[in-house]
Every structure is written in C-alpha cells, then in structure tokens.
Amino acid sequence: MVTLDCGGRVALPGFVDAHTHLVFDGTRADEFGRRMRGESYEAIMAAGGGIQSTVDATRAAGPDRLLEVSLQRADRMLSLGTTTVEVKSGYGLETLTERQMLEVAAEIGRRLPIDVVPTFLGAHTIPSEYRSDRDAYLWLLEEEMLPAVSGVAEYCDVFCDAGVFSVDEARRVLAAGRRHGLRPRIHANQLGDTGGLELAVEVGAVSADHLEYVSSRQAAFLADGGVIAVLLPAASLSTRSPQAPATLLRDAGVTIALATDCNPGTSFVESMQFIVALGSVEMGMTIEESIWSATRGGALAVEEPDKGWLRVGAIADIHVLDTDTHADLAYHPDRTFTWKVVKDGRVVVG
C-alpha cells in the first residue's frame, strides 16, 4: 500500500477530458483575430479557413513533428491534473494522415503517464479537394479510412451540423464505423438545431457533444436515450456563441461531462480548471457540479467507469490541490493549484 500525506490539501479525482483535438500542427491566431473583429466562424469556414487551414498544416507536418508538438500539449494537460484525455483525428481528412494522427495519440499514452482514448473523426469536414464530390469523400471514409483506422481508434465521430455533414451523411458514416467496431459519438447542435441530437439517440451514441441549441423537449429525449452530453464552454466563449444550456440538461436528467475541446481554431485551451470555472460562471452550474462533470462525467463519457471518483476499487488517479477548498478552482481560475498528480497509484507530477 502506498500512503500519501496531503497535509490537509484538497484531493480530487484526476480530470477526464472527454473531447479534444489534441493532435495538430499550425496556428489559427489570425482567424481568431478575424472573429474578434466580427467575422463569423461559418463565414471563415466557407471561405476555406477554419478546419481546412489546420488540415493543410497537419498534412504537411509529418508524424515526428505531430508527436513533438502534441506531446508538449499533453504534458501540460497532465501537469494541470488531467489524467485521461480523449483525442480525435480529423485534421488529416485523407487516409495516411488520419491514421498517423491516431498513432501519434497512442504514442502519447505510451510516452506519458496519461491515458489516451482515440477517436476517428474523418468526418470533420469535407476537404477542399472533394468539395465538388461529397459522395466520393463519403466513399473514401467508408471504404478506405475506416478499415485503415479500425485497429487504432475506439470511437467514430461526425460533425453533424449546418454546413458540415447532414443527418443522412452522419448516419451513414456512423453505421460504417459500427461495422468496423467503432462506437459512435457525434458533434451535434453546435451551430443550430439541425438534427444531430436526435441522430445521437437514434444510433445509440455514447455522447452528443457541444449542444448549444437544445430545447426542453430535446433535453428530455436525450435523457431518455441515455446519451451523455459533453459540453464545451471554452468553444462558445471563443466563438462568441451561446453556451449550452447546462442547467436545462441537468434538470432533464442528462449526464453532463465538461471538456476543453482543445483545438487550434475555436478553443485553444489545455486547462480543465479553466473549464470548471466556465461551467460555473458562464453555464450556471454549481462548482461541485462542474467538478463532477470534469471528472466523473468525463469518465462516463469515455466509458471508463473505474475513473472519475475516489472510492475503494476505483483507479487511483488523483489530483491534489494546494488549497483547502475546491471552490478555488472557479473562484481563483488564473492560478494553478496542482500540488501533485497521482496516476494509477503513482505520483507523476509534484
């Protein structure tokens, strides 16, 4: 038995970040500035910016460069108390780079004491070379990409929303993912109420992520379907969009996870403490609800039931804070409170 004297400090479960796009190269700082000057995210995407600009940089980087920069980001996450991180592909949009991204994600889990949950997101957007032939790209997803990534990914995700993939297209991709053993997740209702939430329930998705546009009826439908809501408050903050209705979802009985959505365009955030603060200050959750959603909720969203809580029999992933109150995570969000991080019963930070 290993004993750790925390000296009266706060001990919480390690953060479980259930939605990230951690593996990428390039910057979109200029795009961020354009949004701050009033350009919409949708207009930037339509003009060939947004996701496509990161696709171009990521394709050009190569696996060694991708591993280098992604390891740095993952190490910072670990130092801030994240012990499990979901990592999506989706910046390759062609078979070789999509598989490379997932292999880089797996290598992060081998190099660092952080668990990585790999998700295939080839249906992130239609790449520029297929804009005039969507069916050809969907064929590529089904017939070439999914067979190539089925040995390294656990989940298949689709960005089902306005201007991206339709409900019918998303259903087709998720069904193909199922045939290759990948469980479904879905980006839904971020840009509007376009049917992604209902599709999540229809296909039995593990989670529906974003959910900025949700009615009371839809919240009840999501709860009845047992789909976990992964909410991404930093993305709404960065895009000046409405926050997901966390209290509406909570009151309907939906299980909520909070995550960073770490990505170069709309949420370049690595700190789950910042997400906890936004969950309370921006979304109306209590501090305790935000912490639960960033730990236990995240663990449920990646189907890791032995994580996200401190109890006999749970995995010993522990985040010890150098404070005597958990409220400081939201009350004092600009300060790093991590004193030690324990992964699988071993102190790995501090």
SVG drawing of the C-alpha trace seen along z (x, -y; Angstrom):
<svg xmlns="http://www.w3.org/2000/svg" viewBox="-41 -44 51 49">
<polyline fill="none" stroke="black" stroke-width="0.4" points="0.0,0.0 1.2,-3.5 0.4,-6.3 0.5,-10.0 0.2,-12.7 -1.6,-15.6 -1.2,-17.8 -4.9,-18.9 -5.0,-19.8 -7.9,-19.0 -7.8,-15.7 -10.0,-15.3 -10.2,-12.6 -7.9,-13.3 -9.6,-15.3 -11.1,-13.3 -11.0,-15.5 -13.6,-13.8 -13.4,-15.9 -10.1,-17.2 -8.5,-17.6 -5.0,-17.4 -3.0,-16.2 -2.5,-19.0 0.1,-21.5 -0.2,-25.1 -1.9,-28.1 -5.1,-30.0 -4.3,-33.1 -5.1,-35.3 -8.5,-33.6 -9.2,-34.3 -8.4,-37.9 -10.8,-38.0 -13.6,-36.6 -12.9,-39.2 -13.3,-41.8 -16.8,-40.4 -16.4,-37.7 -18.5,-34.6 -17.0,-31.1 -19.3,-29.9 -18.1,-32.6 -14.4,-31.8 -15.1,-28.1 -16.9,-28.8 -14.0,-30.9 -11.6,-28.0 -10.3,-28.8 -11.2,-27.1 -10.7,-23.4 -9.2,-23.2 -6.3,-25.5 -5.3,-23.1 -5.7,-20.2 -3.2,-21.8 -0.7,-22.4 -1.2,-18.9 -0.8,-17.1 2.5,-19.0 3.9,-18.3 4.6,-14.6 4.4,-12.2 7.6,-13.3 6.6,-16.9 3.0,-16.0 4.3,-13.8 6.6,-16.6 4.0,-19.3 1.2,-17.0 3.4,-15.6 4.0,-19.1 0.3,-19.9 -0.5,-16.6 2.3,-17.1 0.9,-20.5 -2.5,-18.9 -1.0,-16.3 0.7,-19.0 -2.7,-20.6 -4.4,-17.5 -5.7,-15.7 -5.1,-12.0 -7.3,-10.8 -7.8,-12.5 -9.9,-11.7 -8.1,-12.6 -9.8,-12.9 -8.3,-12.7 -9.9,-14.9 -7.1,-17.2 -5.9,-14.7 -9.0,-14.0 -7.1,-11.5 -6.2,-8.0 -2.5,-8.3 -2.6,-11.4 -5.8,-10.3 -4.1,-7.0 -0.9,-8.9 -2.8,-11.2 -4.3,-8.3 -0.9,-6.6 0.5,-9.8 -2.3,-9.8 -1.5,-6.2 2.2,-7.1 1.4,-9.9 -0.2,-7.4 3.0,-5.3 5.4,-8.2 3.4,-10.0 1.6,-8.8 -1.8,-9.8 -4.4,-7.6 -5.5,-8.4 -8.8,-7.5 -8.5,-7.6 -11.5,-8.7 -11.7,-8.7 -13.1,-12.0 -12.5,-11.7 -16.0,-13.3 -14.8,-16.6 -15.5,-18.5 -15.3,-17.9 -11.7,-18.6 -11.1,-21.1 -10.2,-18.5 -13.7,-16.9 -15.9,-19.9 -17.4,-19.2 -17.8,-15.5 -19.1,-14.8 -20.1,-11.2 -16.6,-10.4 -15.3,-11.6 -18.0,-9.6 -16.9,-6.5 -13.3,-7.2 -14.4,-7.4 -16.3,-4.1 -14.2,-2.0 -10.6,-3.2 -10.3,-5.3 -12.4,-3.3 -10.7,0.1 -7.3,-1.7 -8.0,-3.1 -10.2,-0.4 -7.2,1.1 -6.2,-2.1 -9.4,-4.0 -12.1,-3.2 -14.8,-5.6 -16.1,-7.1 -17.3,-10.7 -19.0,-13.0 -19.5,-16.8 -23.2,-16.8 -24.3,-20.4 -25.1,-23.2 -22.7,-23.4 -20.8,-20.3 -22.4,-16.8 -26.1,-16.2 -28.0,-13.8 -28.2,-11.3 -24.5,-11.6 -23.6,-11.3 -25.9,-8.3 -24.1,-6.6 -20.6,-7.3 -21.5,-6.1 -23.1,-2.9 -19.9,-2.2 -17.9,-2.9 -20.1,-0.3 -19.3,2.3 -15.6,1.7 -16.1,2.0 -16.1,-1.8 -18.7,-3.0 -20.5,-6.3 -20.0,-9.8 -21.4,-12.9 -20.7,-16.7 -24.3,-17.9 -26.3,-21.2 -23.3,-23.5 -24.3,-25.8 -28.0,-25.2 -30.8,-22.8 -30.1,-20.6 -31.0,-17.0 -27.7,-15.8 -29.1,-15.4 -31.9,-13.2 -29.5,-11.2 -27.3,-10.6 -30.3,-9.0 -31.3,-7.0 -27.8,-5.4 -27.2,-4.9 -24.2,-7.3 -22.1,-7.3 -22.1,-11.1 -23.5,-14.1 -21.0,-17.0 -21.5,-20.8 -25.3,-21.0 -25.5,-24.8 -29.0,-24.7 -31.3,-22.4 -35.0,-22.7 -36.7,-21.2 -38.2,-18.5 -34.8,-17.6 -33.2,-17.5 -35.8,-15.0 -35.3,-13.0 -31.5,-12.9 -32.0,-11.8 -34.4,-9.0 -31.9,-7.8 -29.1,-7.6 -26.8,-9.8 -24.2,-11.8 -23.9,-15.5 -20.3,-16.6 -20.4,-20.4 -17.5,-22.6 -17.8,-26.1 -14.5,-27.4 -15.6,-26.9 -18.7,-29.0 -16.6,-31.7 -14.1,-31.8 -16.7,-32.0 -18.9,-34.4 -21.7,-31.8 -24.4,-30.8 -23.4,-28.5 -25.0,-25.1 -28.0,-25.1 -26.3,-23.1 -29.0,-23.6 -31.7,-22.7 -29.9,-19.4 -29.2,-18.8 -32.8,-19.3 -33.9,-16.9 -31.7,-14.2 -29.0,-14.2 -25.5,-13.1 -23.1,-16.0 -19.4,-16.0 -17.3,-19.1 -14.3,-19.1 -11.8,-21.5 -12.4,-20.9 -8.6,-21.7 -8.1,-22.7 -6.3,-25.5 -9.3,-27.3 -12.1,-27.7 -10.8,-26.5 -7.1,-26.6 -7.4,-25.5 -5.5,-22.8 -6.6,-23.6 -9.6,-21.7 -9.5,-24.1 -10.5,-26.9 -13.3,-24.7 -14.6,-24.1 -14.6,-27.8 -16.6,-28.4 -19.0,-25.7 -19.9,-27.6 -19.5,-31.2 -20.8,-31.0 -23.1,-28.0 -24.9,-28.3 -23.6,-25.1 -22.5,-24.9 -18.8,-24.5 -19.5,-20.9 -21.4,-20.1 -18.7,-21.5 -16.0,-19.4 -18.2,-16.3 -18.7,-16.8 -15.0,-17.4 -14.1,-14.1 -16.9,-11.5 -18.9,-12.9 -15.9,-12.7 -15.1,-9.2 -18.6,-8.1 -18.4,-9.8 -15.4,-7.7 -16.8,-4.6 -14.2,-4.4 -16.4,-3.6 -13.5,-3.0 -12.3,-6.5 -13.5,-9.9 -14.2,-9.3 -12.3,-8.4 -13.5,-5.2 -12.3,-1.7 -11.8,0.2 -11.5,-2.9 -8.4,-3.6 -6.1,-5.8 -6.0,-8.8 -5.8,-11.7 -5.3,-15.5 -4.1,-17.1 -4.7,-20.8 -2.5,-23.2 -5.5,-24.8 -8.0,-23.9 -11.1,-24.5 -12.2,-23.0 -14.0,-26.3 -10.7,-27.9 -10.8,-26.1 -13.5,-28.5 -13.0,-31.3 -9.4,-31.9 -9.1,-30.5 -5.9,-32.2 -3.9,-30.4 -2.6,-26.8 -3.4,-24.8 -1.9,-21.5 0.3,-20.2 0.6,-16.6 -0.9,-14.3 -1.2,-10.6 -1.7,-8.2 -2.6,-4.6 -1.4,-5.0 2.0,-6.6 2.9,-10.2 3.8,-11.5 3.7,-15.3 5.0,-17.1"/>
</svg>
